[in-house]
Amino acid sequence: MTPDSLDRFVASLRAERRGASIGPMALVLIEDAAEIESTLHHHLAMGFARVVAFAPSDLPRPALSDPRLDWVEADTRTEDTGIDIVNAVIGAVSPGQWLFYCYNAEYLYFPFSEDRGVAELCAFLAEERRDTAPGVTVDLYAPDLAADPDGMSRLRASFDRLGYFSHGRHDGRGHLIERQVDIFGGLRWRFEEHVPRDCRQILGVPLFRAAPRLKLGRDHRFDRAEYNTLQCEWHRSPTVATCSFRTAKALRRNPASREVIDGFHWAGSQRFEWRARQLLDLGLMEPGQWF
């Protein structure tokens, strides 16, 4: 896991793109020291053919030894630089390459991921003529902030089992966009007064297939309408979930919210079991036609 620079890494991807695309690639944008090793280990265990960690030079590299893991020194702390990194990779890899992106202390789950690898999911999506696997961000948090003042605990992680809602997405002229929705819930809904309005909805497209001139926007939506759809035209499609401590971490680090939020636990909290079946049972993701 020799560190590389972003420019050299992107150049190496461009040099490789003449060949066939490899298996799914995970891009992990590391902003701080929180749960770096667990994040990388989780996505290696999900079966990604390559896991690339992008991190500032001052952050420690974990003691992980895996030929699928790359460490790239990059600025991830400046606003929107994570989006720029994802777009740089999209432009460098072979068209058709499956990509997933997340931040540290975030963990991908997909239907049946206890028994199946992410390459199997991507193969099924390709057969379905789907280029994306949309999914919600499920906020994880420590239930006792006295015990875990940073708001994070893998051993005692909780999440909201209820309180989610959605509505149709509209364009700039107020027209409903076909098969696109906004979904709300979790910490961003319960503490919305501390979350910027354009960061409150939790549906995104974390797993997708690269295409020529495809761009991810600052709102985490793509510049192609079909990429932002929740389902295909003819039936339900598989969706995924990104389980994330990122909102809890931010609410605890922001002095304004830290002073007024004395706990995240409420009647709708449930202990997170770190398995896909729990998310499927609660309807936070679905298998579609994949059985």
C-alpha positions as CSV (number, residue, x, y, z in Angstrom):
1,M,0.0,0.0,0.0
2,T,2.5,2.6,-1.2
3,P,1.0,6.1,-1.1
4,D,0.4,7.8,-4.5
5,S,-0.7,11.2,-5.6
6,L,-4.1,11.9,-7.1
7,D,-2.6,13.0,-10.4
8,R,-0.4,9.9,-10.7
9,F,-3.3,7.7,-9.7
10,V,-5.7,9.2,-12.3
11,A,-2.9,8.9,-14.9
12,S,-2.5,5.3,-14.1
13,L,-6.2,4.7,-14.6
14,R,-6.1,6.4,-18.0
15,A,-3.2,4.2,-19.0
16,E,-5.2,1.1,-18.0
17,R,-8.5,2.0,-19.6
18,R,-7.6,0.4,-23.0
19,G,-8.3,-2.9,-21.4
20,A,-11.5,-4.3,-20.1
21,S,-13.0,-2.9,-16.9
22,I,-12.1,-4.7,-13.7
23,G,-14.5,-5.7,-11.0
24,P,-16.3,-3.1,-8.9
25,M,-14.0,-0.4,-7.4
26,A,-14.7,1.4,-4.1
27,L,-13.5,5.0,-3.6
28,V,-13.2,5.9,0.0
29,L,-12.9,9.7,0.7
30,I,-11.1,10.0,4.1
31,E,-11.7,13.3,5.9
32,D,-10.4,12.5,9.4
33,A,-9.0,9.7,11.5
34,A,-12.5,8.2,12.4
35,E,-12.9,4.5,11.6
36,I,-10.5,4.4,8.7
37,E,-9.5,0.8,9.1
38,S,-13.0,-0.5,9.7
39,T,-14.3,1.3,6.6
40,L,-11.6,-0.1,4.4
41,H,-11.8,-3.6,5.9
42,H,-15.6,-3.6,5.4
43,H,-15.5,-2.8,1.7
44,L,-12.7,-5.3,1.1
45,A,-14.9,-7.9,2.7
46,M,-17.8,-6.8,0.5
47,G,-15.8,-8.2,-2.5
48,F,-14.6,-5.0,-4.2
49,A,-11.9,-5.8,-6.7
50,R,-10.1,-2.6,-5.8
51,V,-10.5,-0.3,-2.8
52,V,-8.9,3.1,-3.1
53,A,-8.5,5.4,-0.1
54,F,-8.1,9.1,-0.8
55,A,-6.7,10.9,2.3
56,P,-4.6,14.0,3.3
57,S,-1.0,13.3,4.0
58,D,-1.3,13.9,7.7
59,L,-3.7,11.1,8.4
60,P,-2.3,7.7,9.5
61,R,-2.5,4.7,7.1
62,P,-4.0,1.6,8.7
63,A,-2.0,-1.6,9.0
64,L,-4.0,-3.5,6.3
65,S,-2.2,-5.7,3.9
66,D,-4.3,-6.5,0.8
67,P,-3.2,-6.2,-2.8
68,R,-6.6,-4.7,-3.7
69,L,-6.0,-1.7,-1.5
70,D,-4.5,1.6,-2.8
71,W,-3.7,4.7,-0.7
72,V,-3.8,8.0,-2.6
73,E,-2.7,11.3,-1.0
74,A,-5.3,13.9,-1.8
75,D,-7.0,16.9,-0.3
76,T,-10.5,15.7,0.8
77,R,-11.2,18.5,3.4
78,T,-11.9,21.4,1.1
79,E,-15.5,21.8,0.1
80,D,-16.6,19.7,-2.9
81,T,-13.1,18.1,-3.4
82,G,-14.6,14.7,-2.8
83,I,-16.9,15.2,-5.8
84,D,-14.0,16.4,-7.9
85,I,-12.1,13.2,-7.0
86,V,-15.1,11.0,-8.0
87,N,-15.5,12.9,-11.3
88,A,-11.7,12.5,-12.0
89,V,-12.0,8.8,-11.6
90,I,-15.1,8.6,-13.7
91,G,-13.3,10.3,-16.5
92,A,-10.2,8.1,-16.3
93,V,-11.7,4.5,-16.0
94,S,-13.1,2.4,-18.8
95,P,-16.7,3.1,-19.7
96,G,-18.8,0.4,-17.9
97,Q,-16.6,0.3,-14.9
98,W,-18.7,-0.1,-11.7
99,L,-17.8,2.5,-9.0
100,F,-18.9,3.0,-5.4
101,Y,-18.0,6.1,-3.3
102,C,-18.3,6.9,0.4
103,Y,-16.6,8.7,3.2
104,N,-14.7,7.2,6.1
105,A,-17.1,5.8,8.9
106,E,-19.6,4.8,6.2
107,Y,-20.4,1.2,5.2
108,L,-22.2,-0.1,2.2
109,Y,-24.9,-2.8,2.5
110,F,-26.9,-4.4,-0.3
111,P,-29.5,-7.2,-0.4
112,F,-28.1,-10.5,0.7
113,S,-24.6,-9.1,1.3
114,E,-24.0,-11.6,4.0
115,D,-23.8,-14.3,1.4
116,R,-23.2,-12.5,-2.0
117,G,-20.5,-10.2,-3.2
118,V,-20.9,-6.8,-4.7
119,A,-19.8,-8.1,-8.2
120,E,-22.8,-10.4,-8.2
121,L,-25.1,-7.4,-7.6
122,C,-23.4,-5.4,-10.3
123,A,-23.8,-8.3,-12.8
124,F,-27.5,-8.6,-12.0
125,L,-28.0,-4.8,-12.5
126,A,-26.2,-5.0,-15.8
127,E,-28.5,-7.8,-16.9
128,E,-31.4,-5.6,-15.9
129,R,-30.0,-2.8,-18.0
130,R,-29.6,-0.6,-14.9
131,D,-26.4,1.5,-14.6
132,T,-27.0,2.4,-11.0
133,A,-27.9,1.1,-7.5
134,P,-29.5,4.0,-5.7
135,G,-29.8,3.9,-1.9
136,V,-30.4,5.8,1.3
137,T,-27.9,7.0,3.9
138,V,-28.9,5.4,7.2
139,D,-27.5,7.5,10.0
140,L,-25.7,5.5,12.7
141,Y,-25.0,7.0,16.1
142,A,-24.0,6.2,19.7
143,P,-27.0,5.9,22.0
144,D,-25.2,7.3,25.0
145,L,-23.2,10.5,24.4
146,A,-21.8,10.4,27.9
147,A,-20.1,7.2,27.0
148,D,-19.3,8.1,23.4
149,P,-19.0,11.9,23.3
150,D,-18.0,11.9,19.6
151,G,-21.3,10.3,18.7
152,M,-19.8,7.1,17.3
153,S,-19.6,3.6,18.6
154,R,-19.4,0.5,16.4
155,L,-20.1,-1.8,19.4
156,R,-23.2,0.2,20.4
157,A,-24.3,1.6,17.1
158,S,-28.0,2.6,16.8
159,F,-30.1,3.9,13.9
160,D,-33.7,5.1,13.4
161,R,-36.0,2.2,12.5
162,L,-38.9,4.6,11.7
163,G,-39.5,8.2,10.8
164,Y,-38.7,8.1,7.1
165,F,-40.8,9.7,4.3
166,S,-40.5,10.6,0.7
167,H,-42.0,12.8,-2.0
168,G,-41.7,13.2,-5.7
169,R,-38.8,15.3,-7.0
170,H,-39.6,18.4,-9.1
171,D,-37.6,20.2,-11.7
172,G,-36.9,23.9,-11.7
173,R,-40.3,24.7,-13.2
174,G,-42.2,22.7,-10.6
175,H,-42.9,19.7,-12.8
176,L,-42.7,16.2,-11.3
177,I,-39.7,14.2,-12.5
178,E,-40.5,10.6,-13.5
179,R,-39.2,7.9,-11.1
180,Q,-37.2,10.4,-9.0
181,V,-37.9,11.0,-5.3
182,D,-36.4,12.8,-2.3
183,I,-36.3,10.7,0.9
184,F,-35.9,12.2,4.4
185,G,-35.3,10.6,7.8
186,G,-32.7,9.8,10.5
187,L,-30.6,12.4,12.3
188,R,-30.8,14.9,9.4
189,W,-34.6,14.9,9.8
190,R,-34.8,14.9,13.6
191,F,-32.2,17.7,13.9
192,E,-32.9,19.5,10.6
193,E,-32.4,22.9,12.2
194,H,-28.7,22.1,12.4
195,V,-28.4,20.7,8.8
196,P,-28.3,22.9,5.7
197,R,-31.5,22.6,3.6
198,D,-29.7,21.1,0.6
199,C,-28.1,18.4,2.8
200,R,-31.3,17.0,4.4
201,Q,-32.5,14.4,1.9
202,I,-30.8,11.0,2.2
203,L,-31.3,9.3,-1.2
204,G,-28.2,9.1,-3.4
205,V,-26.6,7.0,-6.1
206,P,-23.5,5.5,-4.4
207,L,-23.0,2.6,-6.8
208,F,-23.0,3.3,-10.5
209,R,-21.4,2.5,-13.8
210,A,-19.0,4.9,-15.4
211,A,-19.9,6.4,-18.8
212,P,-18.3,8.9,-21.1
213,R,-18.7,12.5,-20.0
214,L,-20.8,11.5,-16.9
215,K,-20.5,14.0,-14.1
216,L,-21.5,13.9,-10.4
217,G,-22.9,17.2,-9.2
218,R,-22.4,19.1,-5.9
219,D,-25.9,17.9,-4.9
220,H,-24.7,14.2,-5.3
221,R,-26.9,13.8,-8.4
222,F,-25.7,12.9,-11.8
223,D,-26.1,15.0,-14.9
224,R,-28.1,12.2,-16.6
225,A,-31.7,11.9,-15.5
226,E,-31.8,8.1,-15.7
227,Y,-28.9,7.8,-13.3
228,N,-31.0,9.6,-10.6
229,T,-34.1,7.3,-10.9
230,L,-35.1,5.1,-8.0
231,Q,-36.5,2.3,-10.1
232,C,-36.4,1.1,-13.7
233,E,-39.3,1.6,-16.0
234,W,-40.7,-1.9,-16.0
235,H,-40.4,-3.2,-12.4
236,R,-38.7,-2.7,-9.0
237,S,-34.9,-2.6,-8.9
238,P,-32.5,-3.5,-6.1
239,T,-31.5,-0.6,-3.9
240,V,-28.6,-0.3,-1.3
241,A,-27.9,1.5,1.9
242,T,-24.9,3.4,3.1
243,C,-24.8,3.2,6.9
244,S,-23.0,6.3,8.2
245,F,-21.7,7.9,11.3
246,R,-20.9,11.1,9.3
247,T,-24.0,13.1,10.4
248,A,-23.6,12.1,14.1
249,K,-19.9,13.0,13.9
250,A,-20.7,16.4,12.4
251,L,-23.5,17.2,14.9
252,R,-21.1,16.5,17.8
253,R,-18.2,18.6,16.3
254,N,-20.3,21.6,15.4
255,P,-20.3,23.8,18.6
256,A,-23.8,25.1,17.9
257,S,-25.4,21.7,17.7
258,R,-23.2,20.1,20.4
259,E,-24.4,22.6,23.0
260,V,-28.1,21.9,22.5
261,I,-28.2,18.2,21.5
262,D,-27.9,16.0,24.7
263,G,-28.6,12.7,23.0
264,F,-29.5,10.9,19.8
265,H,-31.5,8.1,21.3
266,W,-35.3,8.2,21.0
267,A,-38.3,5.9,20.9
268,G,-37.6,5.1,17.3
269,S,-34.0,3.9,17.9
270,Q,-32.9,0.4,17.3
271,R,-29.5,-1.3,17.8
272,F,-27.7,-1.9,14.5
273,E,-26.8,-5.5,13.9
274,W,-24.4,-4.9,11.1
275,R,-26.2,-7.1,8.6
276,A,-28.2,-6.5,5.5
277,R,-31.2,-8.6,6.6
278,Q,-32.1,-6.0,9.3
279,L,-32.2,-3.2,6.7
280,L,-34.3,-5.4,4.3
281,D,-36.8,-6.2,7.0
282,L,-37.3,-2.5,7.8
283,G,-37.7,-1.6,4.1
284,L,-34.6,0.6,4.1
285,M,-33.4,-1.2,0.9
286,E,-35.1,-3.8,-1.3
287,P,-34.0,-6.7,-3.6
288,G,-36.3,-5.9,-6.5
289,Q,-36.3,-8.9,-8.8
290,W,-33.0,-10.2,-7.3
291,F,-33.7,-13.4,-5.3
